[in-house]
Amino acid sequence: MFSYVYNHHERQLASRVNQLQYDHHDVIITAQHVHLDHDNCMETVILKGKIAEVEECVNAISSQTGVTHAKVHIIPR
């Protein structure tokens, strides 16, 4: 599970994050989007796959300017 908060006023951030989710569709099972306040949204993403592929997706999203409070929880099989 991967969760992160981002400022939806950050230029094109929502579009970039959305595109990154499409780019990693092979490991993303589902995503939930929640509006926290006027400026911030939180997404919780459930991922499944090889650790390296999951970490690649997490790193791609969490490194975007405007993404804060990113946290990943990896549960091995």
N, CA and C of each residue as an Amber inpcrd file, in Angstrom:
protein
   231
   0.8440000  -1.1640000   0.0000000   0.0000000   0.0000000   0.0000000
   0.8970000   1.2370000   0.0000000   0.4900000   2.2200000  -0.7380000
   1.2370000   3.4580000  -0.8840000   0.2550000   4.6110000  -0.7290000
   0.5580000   5.5350000   0.1430000  -0.3070000   6.7030000   0.2930000
   0.5390000   7.9640000   0.2400000  -0.0730000   9.0130000  -0.2560000
   0.6330000  10.2850000  -0.3780000  -0.3740000  11.4230000  -0.4300000
   0.0990000  12.5860000  -0.0250000  -0.6950000  13.8080000  -0.0670000
  -0.0610000  14.7070000  -1.1150000  -0.8840000  15.4080000  -1.8570000
  -0.3370000  16.3670000  -2.8170000  -1.2270000  17.5940000  -2.9320000
  -0.6020000  18.6860000  -3.3120000  -1.2910000  19.9480000  -3.5190000
  -1.8520000  19.9410000  -4.9400000  -3.1620000  19.9360000  -5.0560000
  -3.7410000  19.8410000  -6.4040000  -3.6580000  21.1490000  -7.1780000
  -3.1460000  22.2180000  -6.5500000  -2.9150000  23.4660000  -7.2750000
  -1.5430000  23.4870000  -7.9500000  -0.6960000  22.5360000  -7.5820000
   0.6350000  22.4490000  -8.2030000   0.4410000  22.2010000  -9.6950000
   1.1160000  22.9760000 -10.4830000   0.9390000  22.9480000 -11.9450000
   1.0610000  21.5500000 -12.5310000  -0.0010000  21.0730000 -13.1380000
  -0.0660000  19.8060000 -13.8620000   0.2480000  18.5740000 -13.0090000
   0.3170000  18.7190000 -11.6840000   0.6770000  17.5870000 -10.8410000
  -0.3580000  16.4680000 -10.9210000  -1.6270000  16.7990000 -10.8230000
  -2.6650000  15.7730000 -10.8880000  -2.5790000  15.0060000 -12.2030000
  -2.3340000  15.6970000 -13.2960000  -2.1890000  15.0330000 -14.6030000
  -0.9520000  14.1480000 -14.6480000   0.1620000  14.6320000 -14.0760000
   1.4010000  13.8410000 -14.0690000   1.2370000  12.5740000 -13.2330000
   0.6230000  12.7260000 -12.0610000   0.4080000  11.5590000 -11.1970000
  -0.5190000  10.5640000 -11.8890000  -1.5600000  11.0630000 -12.4980000
  -2.4870000  10.1940000 -13.2180000  -1.7710000   9.4420000 -14.3400000
  -0.9230000  10.1260000 -15.0880000  -0.1740000   9.4840000 -16.1650000
   0.7860000   8.4270000 -15.6070000   1.4320000   8.7260000 -14.4910000
   2.3330000   7.7500000 -13.8730000   1.5690000   6.5090000 -13.4290000
   0.3480000   6.7020000 -12.9520000  -0.4610000   5.5320000 -12.5840000
  -0.7800000   4.6890000 -13.8130000  -1.0940000   5.3290000 -14.9220000
  -1.3230000   4.5850000 -16.1650000  -0.0430000   3.8870000 -16.6310000
   1.0810000   4.5680000 -16.4790000   2.3570000   3.9860000 -16.8880000
   2.7030000   2.7360000 -16.0860000   2.1750000   2.6440000 -14.8620000
   2.4570000   1.5040000 -13.9830000   1.1920000   0.6700000 -13.7420000
   0.3300000   0.6090000 -14.7310000  -0.9390000  -0.1100000 -14.5960000
  -0.7540000  -1.5890000 -14.2750000   0.4240000  -2.1230000 -14.5890000
   0.6610000  -3.5420000 -14.3440000   0.8550000  -3.8680000 -12.8710000
   1.1570000  -2.8780000 -12.0230000   1.3200000  -3.1300000 -10.5920000
   0.2420000  -2.4610000  -9.7360000  -0.4820000  -1.5200000 -10.2930000
  -1.5270000  -0.8380000  -9.5200000  -2.8310000  -1.6100000  -9.6290000
  -3.3430000  -2.0000000  -8.4580000  -4.6160000  -2.7220000  -8.4000000
  -5.7820000  -1.7360000  -8.3240000  -5.6580000  -0.7500000  -7.4360000
  -6.7100000   0.2550000  -7.2720000  -6.1300000   1.5040000  -6.6230000
  -6.8250000   2.6070000  -6.7780000  -6.4210000   3.8690000  -6.1470000
  -7.6720000   4.5700000  -5.6460000  -7.5330000   5.2090000  -4.4870000
  -8.6330000   5.9790000  -3.9230000  -8.1660000   7.4130000  -3.7220000
  -8.9780000   8.3420000  -4.1490000  -8.6590000   9.7670000  -4.1030000
  -9.5890000  10.4390000  -3.0950000  -9.0080000  11.2210000  -2.1650000
  -9.7890000  11.9020000  -1.1360000  -9.3690000  13.3620000  -1.0850000
 -10.3500000  14.2640000  -1.0170000 -10.0780000  15.6930000  -0.8600000
  -9.9430000  15.9860000   0.6300000  -8.7660000  16.4560000   1.0490000
  -8.5350000  16.7500000   2.4590000  -8.9760000  18.1570000   2.8350000
  -8.6680000  19.1040000   1.9760000  -9.0560000  20.4920000   2.1920000
  -9.0100000  21.1990000   0.8430000  -9.0650000  22.5220000   0.8630000
  -9.1080000  23.2840000  -0.3840000  -7.8750000  23.0460000  -1.2650000
  -6.7430000  22.7850000  -0.6490000  -5.4940000  22.6740000  -1.3980000
  -4.9570000  21.2630000  -1.5650000  -5.3050000  20.3560000  -0.6690000
  -4.6360000  19.0550000  -0.6170000  -5.5610000  17.8760000  -0.8460000
  -5.0150000  16.9030000  -1.5410000  -5.6930000  15.6400000  -1.7840000
  -4.7920000  14.5140000  -1.2790000  -5.4080000  13.3860000  -0.9440000
  -4.6500000  12.2150000  -0.5600000  -5.0730000  11.0720000  -1.4650000
  -4.1010000  10.3030000  -1.8830000  -4.3980000   9.1000000  -2.6360000
  -3.7880000   7.9120000  -1.9140000  -4.5500000   6.8440000  -1.8750000
  -4.0790000   5.5710000  -1.3550000  -4.1110000   4.6010000  -2.5230000
  -2.9840000   3.9640000  -2.7780000  -2.8420000   3.0940000  -3.9360000
  -2.4460000   1.6950000  -3.4440000  -3.1500000   0.6940000  -3.9230000
  -2.8080000  -0.6920000  -3.6250000  -2.0530000  -1.2250000  -4.8340000
  -0.8600000  -1.7530000  -4.5760000   0.0000000  -2.2650000  -5.6440000
   0.2980000  -3.7360000  -5.4010000   0.5700000  -4.4620000  -6.4660000
   0.9260000  -5.8660000  -6.3520000   1.8950000  -6.2040000  -7.4650000
   2.9930000  -6.8410000  -7.0970000   3.9620000  -7.2280000  -8.1080000
   5.3350000  -7.4120000  -7.5090000   6.3140000  -7.4730000  -8.3670000
   7.6900000  -7.6070000  -7.9170000   8.0990000  -6.3350000  -7.1850000
   8.8820000  -6.5130000  -6.1220000   9.2930000  -5.3890000  -5.2770000
   9.9240000  -4.2710000  -6.1120000  10.8000000  -4.6230000  -7.0300000
  11.4820000  -3.6070000  -7.8420000  10.4840000  -2.7930000  -8.6630000
   9.4610000  -3.4370000  -9.2010000   8.4610000  -2.7420000 -10.0100000
   7.5760000  -1.8460000  -9.1370000   7.2270000  -2.3390000  -7.9580000
   6.4310000  -1.5430000  -7.0220000   7.2330000  -0.3200000  -6.5800000
   8.4980000  -0.5240000  -6.2140000   9.3450000   0.5860000  -5.7830000
   9.5540000   1.6060000  -6.8930000   9.6410000   1.1430000  -8.1350000
   9.7860000   2.0680000  -9.2700000   8.5670000   2.9790000  -9.3770000
   7.3910000   2.4160000  -9.2260000   6.1520000   3.1930000  -9.2770000
   6.1010000   4.1840000  -8.1160000   6.3770000   3.7090000  -6.9120000
   6.3550000   4.5540000  -5.7240000   7.3380000   5.7140000  -5.8730000
   8.5380000   5.4220000  -6.3120000   9.5540000   6.4640000  -6.4750000
   9.1620000   7.4820000  -7.5370000   8.5700000   7.0150000  -8.6340000
   8.1640000   7.9180000  -9.7110000   7.1140000   8.9130000  -9.2190000
   6.1670000   8.4380000  -8.4250000   5.1020000   9.3220000  -7.9310000
   5.6020000  10.1990000  -6.7910000   6.2820000   9.6040000  -5.8190000
   6.6730000  10.3650000  -4.6290000   7.7310000  11.4260000  -4.9230000
   8.4460000  11.3060000  -6.0270000   9.4810000  12.2870000  -6.3580000
   8.9350000  13.5180000  -7.0890000   7.6550000  13.5210000  -7.3990000
   7.0580000  14.6620000  -8.0900000   6.9970000  15.8720000  -7.1700000
   7.3380000  17.0420000  -7.6840000   7.2320000  18.2870000  -6.9160000
   5.7770000  18.5080000  -6.5240000   5.5310000  18.7220000  -5.2470000
   4.1740000  18.9310000  -4.7540000   3.6100000  17.7300000  -4.0230000
   4.2470000  16.5630000  -4.1620000   3.8220000  15.3710000  -3.4270000
   4.5080000  15.4040000  -2.0650000   3.7120000  15.2490000  -1.0140000
   4.2430000  15.2660000   0.3540000   3.7110000  14.0650000   1.1190000
   4.3030000  13.8110000   2.2460000   3.8310000  12.7780000   3.1680000
   3.6780000  11.4170000   2.4970000   4.5500000  11.0800000   1.6010000
   4.4960000   9.7840000   0.9190000   4.9980000   8.6810000   1.8510000
   4.2510000   7.5770000   1.8860000   4.6030000   6.4530000   2.7480000
   4.1970000   5.1670000   2.0520000   5.1080000   4.2030000   2.0320000
   4.8080000   2.9120000   1.4270000   4.9070000   1.8300000   2.5040000
   4.0070000   0.8780000   2.4360000   4.0050000  -0.2800000   3.3280000
   4.0710000  -1.5200000   2.4430000   5.1790000  -2.2380000   2.5300000
   5.3470000  -3.4360000   1.7070000   5.0950000  -4.6600000   2.5770000
   4.1930000  -5.4930000   2.1240000   3.8440000  -6.7320000   2.8200000
   4.3000000  -7.8900000   1.9390000   5.3620000  -8.5900000   2.3460000
   5.8610000  -9.6950000   1.5090000   4.9090000 -10.8850000   1.5500000
   4.9400000 -11.6690000   0.4770000   4.1020000 -12.8800000   0.4440000
   4.8220000 -14.0020000   1.1080000
